Amino acid sequence: MEIKVSKAQISVWEWKDKAYEEIKHLPILEQMRIIQERTKQTIAQINVNKAKNKASLPNTR
C-alpha cells in the first residue's frame, strides 16, 4: 500500500527546510532570536484568537 502525502504536508516540509537552511550557519542564540522575531506576530494572533474563544465560551462554573 502506497502512502499518500498531502500537498500541504509537502509544503510544510519545504518551508521548514528553507527556514533551516537560512539559519543553520548561525550560532544557536542568533538562530533562536531570528525564530522568535519571525514568529512573534503569529504567536500574538494565536493569543488573540484564544482570548476571543475563551470569552465566547459559556461559564460552566
C-alpha positions, 0 to 999 in steps of 0.5 A, a space after each residue: 500500500 502506497 502512502 499518500 502525502 498531502 500537498 500541504 504536508 509537502 509544503 510544510 516540509 519545504 518551508 521548514 527546510 528553507 527556514 533551516 537552511 537560512 539559519 543553520 550557519 548561525 550560532 544557536 542564540 542568533 538562530 533562536 532570536 531570528 525564530 522568535 522575531 519571525 514568529 512573534 506576530 503569529 504567536 500574538 494572533 494565536 493569543 488573540 484568537 484564544 482570548 476571543 474563544 475563551 470569552 465566547 465560551 459559556 461559564 460552566 462554573 
